[in-house]
């Protein structure tokens, strides 16, 4: 049973990294096509920062060392 759990975790862990080259639309880019990290945050209609979008959780709590 432990080997099955280990296999599922070992296979599913790399799946989180599969979105690395996903072309996210509507983000500001530099002249060479890379995301502009110094661009201002998008704003909502009322002028507040728009925090909607793609969010990924931290899996630090799963690490055992």
BARO-339781 format. One record per atom (N, C-alpha, C, O): residue number from 0; residue in one letter; atom name; x, y, z. Coordinates in pm, whole numbers. Example, Ala and Ser with C-alpha at 12.3 -4.5 7.8 and 13.67 -1.06 7.14 Angstrom:
! BARO-339781
   seq   type   atom       xx       yy       zz
     0      A      N     1319     -569      780
     0      A     CA     1230     -450      780
     0      A      C     1320     -330      780
     0      A      O     1424     -332      846
     1      S      N     1285     -225      708
     1      S     CA     1367     -106      714
     1      S      C     1290        3      787
     1      S      O     1341      114      804
This chain:
! BARO-339781
   seq   type   atom       xx       yy       zz
     0      X      N       82     -120        0
     0      X     CA        0        0        0
     0      X      C       86      126        0
     0      X      O       54      224      -68
     1      X      N      196      124       75
     1      X     CA      284      240       80
     1      X      C      346      267      -57
     1      X      O      367      382      -94
     2      X      N      375      161     -131
     2      X     CA      435      180     -263
     2      X      C      336      242     -361
     2      X      O      376      318     -449
     3      X      N      208      211     -346
     3      X     CA      106      272     -432
     3      X      C       94      421     -401
     3      X      O       89      503     -493
     4      X      N       91      456     -274
     4      X     CA       83      597     -235
     4      X      C      207      671     -283
     4      X      O      197      782     -335
     5      X      N      322      611     -267
     5      X     CA      446      674     -313
     5      X      C      443      694     -465
     5      X      O      483      799     -514
     6      X      N      395      594     -539
     6      X     CA      389      605     -685
     6      X      C      295      716     -727
     6      X      O      326      791     -820
     7      X      N      180      729     -663
     7      X     CA       84      834     -697
     7      X      C      144      972     -669
     7      X      O      131     1063     -751
     8      X      N      210      987     -555
     8      X     CA      272     1115     -521
     8      X      C      387     1146     -617
     8      X      O      402     1259     -662
     9      X      N      468     1048     -648
     9      X     CA      583     1068     -736
     9      X      C      540     1106     -877
     9      X      O      606     1185     -944
    10      X      N      430     1050     -922
    10      X     CA      381     1081    -1057
    10      X      C      308     1215    -1060
    10      X      O      320     1289    -1157
    11      X      N      233     1247     -957
    11      X     CA      154     1369     -958
    11      X      C      236     1493     -927
    11      X      O      197     1603     -966
    12      X      N      347     1481     -859
    12      X     CA      429     1598     -826
    12      X      C      480     1670     -951
    12      X      O      471     1793     -956
    13      X      N      533     1601    -1052
    13      X     CA      578     1672    -1173
    13      X      C      464     1732    -1255
    13      X      O      489     1819    -1338
    14      X      N      342     1688    -1233
    14      X     CA      230     1742    -1311
    14      X      C      207     1890    -1282
    14      X      O      158     1962    -1370
    15      X      N      240     1936    -1163
    15      X     CA      222     2077    -1131
    15      X      C      313     2166    -1214
    15      X      O      282     2283    -1235
    16      X      N      422     2114    -1261
    16      X     CA      517     2193    -1339
    16      X      C      485     2193    -1488
    16      X      O      557     2255    -1565
    17      X      N      380     2128    -1530
    17      X     CA      349     2118    -1671
    17      X      C      296     2249    -1730
    17      X      O      288     2260    -1852
    18      X      N      261     2346    -1648
    18      X     CA      210     2473    -1698
    18      X      C      320     2576    -1718
    18      X      O      290     2693    -1740
    19      X      N      445     2535    -1711
    19      X     CA      556     2629    -1720
    19      X      C      557     2707    -1850
    19      X      O      580     2828    -1848
    20      X      N      531     2644    -1962
    20      X     CA      535     2711    -2091
    20      X      C      396     2745    -2144
    20      X      O      380     2769    -2264
    21      X      N      297     2748    -2057
    21      X     CA      162     2783    -2098
    21      X      C      156     2932    -2131
    21      X      O      188     3014    -2045
    22      X      N      115     2968    -2252
    22      X     CA      114     3110    -2290
    22      X      C       -4     3183    -2227
    22      X      O     -116     3177    -2279
    23      X      N       18     3252    -2118
    23      X     CA      -86     3327    -2051
    23      X      C     -113     3455    -2129
    23      X      O      -22     3534    -2153
    24      X      N     -237     3474    -2169
    24      X     CA     -271     3594    -2246
    24      X      C     -294     3712    -2151
    24      X      O     -311     3694    -2030
    25      X      N     -295     3830    -2206
    25      X     CA     -326     3953    -2134
    25      X      C     -224     3990    -2026
    25      X      O     -259     4059    -1931
    26      X      N     -100     3944    -2038
    26      X     CA        2     3992    -1946
    26      X      C      100     4078    -2024
    26      X      O      132     4048    -2139
    27      X      N      148     4185    -1964
    27      X     CA      243     4271    -2035
    27      X      C      374     4198    -2060
    27      X      O      422     4124    -1975
    28      X      N      430     4219    -2177
    28      X     CA      554     4152    -2214
    28      X      C      657     4254    -2259
    28      X      O      624     4364    -2303
    29      X      N      784     4215    -2246
    29      X     CA      893     4299    -2293
    29      X      C      908     4279    -2444
    29      X      O      836     4200    -2504
    30      X      N     1000     4350    -2504
    30      X     CA     1020     4343    -2649
    30      X      C     1062     4203    -2694
    30      X      O     1032     4163    -2807
    31      X      N     1132     4129    -2607
    31      X     CA     1175     3994    -2646
    31      X      C     1072     3886    -2613
    31      X      O     1101     3767    -2629
    32      X      N      952     3924    -2567
    32      X     CA      844     3828    -2543
    32      X      C      835     3772    -2403
    32      X      O      743     3695    -2374
    33      X      N      927     3808    -2316
    33      X     CA      922     3760    -2178
    33      X      C      823     3845    -2097
    33      X      O      803     3962    -2130
    34      X      N      762     3789    -1992
    34      X     CA      671     3869    -1909
    34      X      C      745     3986    -1843
    34      X      O      857     3970    -1794
    35      X      N      681     4101    -1843
    35      X     CA      739     4220    -1781
    35      X      C      707     4218    -1632
    35      X      O      593     4242    -1592
    36      X      N      807     4191    -1551
    36      X     CA      787     4182    -1406
    36      X      C      779     4318    -1339
    36      X      O      740     4327    -1223
    37      X      N      814     4423    -1411
    37      X     CA      806     4557    -1354
    37      X      C      680     4632    -1399
    37      X      O      666     4750    -1369
    38      X      N      591     4566    -1469
    38      X     CA      467     4628    -1514
    38      X      C      374     4651    -1396
    38      X      O      377     4575    -1299
    39      X      N      291     4754    -1402
    39      X     CA      197     4777    -1292
    39      X      C       90     4669    -1288
    39      X      O       59     4606    -1390
    40      X      N       34     4648    -1170
    40      X     CA      -72     4548    -1155
    40      X      C     -197     4593    -1229
    40      X      O     -226     4713    -1235
    41      X      N     -271     4498    -1288
    41      X     CA     -396     4538    -1354
    41      X      C     -495     4591    -1251
    41      X      O     -492     4551    -1134
    42      X      N     -581     4679    -1294
    42      X     CA     -678     4743    -1204
    42      X      C     -820     4702    -1240
    42      X      O     -851     4675    -1356
    43      X      N     -906     4699    -1139
    43      X     CA    -1048     4674    -1161
    43      X      C    -1113     4806    -1200
    43      X      O    -1046     4909    -1207
    44      X      N    -1245     4804    -1225
    44      X     CA    -1316     4925    -1266
    44      X      C    -1312     5034    -1158
    44      X      O    -1319     5152    -1190
    45      X      N    -1302     4994    -1031
    45      X     CA    -1298     5094     -924
    45      X      C    -1156     5137     -888
    45      X      O    -1137     5210     -791
    46      X      N    -1056     5094     -965
    46      X     CA     -919     5139     -945
    46      X      C     -836     5057     -849
    46      X      O     -719     5088     -826
    47      X      N     -893     4953     -793
    47      X     CA     -819     4867     -700
    47      X      C     -745     4760     -778
    47      X      O     -785     4726     -889
    48      X      N     -637     4704     -723
    48      X     CA     -563     4598     -794
    48      X      C     -651     4476     -820
    48      X      O     -725     4432     -732
    49      X      N     -643     4423     -940
    49      X     CA     -720     4305     -979
    49      X      C     -638     4182     -942
    49      X      O     -538     4151    -1006
    50      X      N     -681     4112     -839
    50      X     CA     -609     3995     -789
    50      X      C     -668     3864     -839
    50      X      O     -629     3757     -791
    51      X      N     -758     3870     -934
    51      X     CA     -812     3747     -991
    51      X      C     -711     3691    -1089
    51      X      O     -622     3763    -1136
    52      X      N     -723     3565    -1121
    52      X     CA     -631     3506    -1217
    52      X      C     -585     3370    -1172
    52      X      O     -651     3303    -1092
    53      X      N     -472     3329    -1225
    53      X     CA     -419     3196    -1194
    53      X      C     -341     3202    -1063
    53      X      O     -246     3280    -1050
    54      X      N     -380     3119     -968
    54      X     CA     -312     3112     -840
    54      X      C     -270     2969     -816
    54      X      O     -347     2876     -843
    55      X      N     -151     2950     -766
    55      X     CA     -102     2817     -730
    55      X      C      -64     2818     -583
    55      X      O        0     2911     -534
    56      X      N     -104     2714     -515
    56      X     CA      -69     2702     -375
    56      X      C       73     2656     -356
    56      X      O      135     2602     -448
    57      X      N      124     2677     -239
    57      X     CA      258     2632     -206
    57      X      C      249     2491     -149
    57      X      O      166     2463      -63
    58      X      N      334     2404     -197
    58      X     CA      335     2267     -150
    58      X      C      445     2243      -47
    58      X      O      490     2130      -29
    59      X      N      489     2348       19
    59      X     CA      596     2336      118
    59      X      C      555     2246      235
    59      X      O      640     2178      294
    60      X      N      426     2246      267
    60      X     CA      382     2164      380
    60      X      C      389     2016      349
    60      X      O      380     1935      442
    61      X      N      404     1977      222
    61      X     CA      415     1836      187
    61      X      C      557     1784      194
    61      X      O      580     1663      195
    62      X      N      655     1876      200
    62      X     CA      795     1835      200
    62      X      C      833     1782      338
    62      X      O      798     1840      441
    63      X      N      903     1672      338
    63      X     CA      953     1616      464
    63      X      C     1104     1607      457
    63      X      O     1160     1543      368
    64      X      N     1167     1672      549
    64      X     CA     1314     1664      552
    64      X      C     1366     1683      692
    64      X      O     1487     1680      714
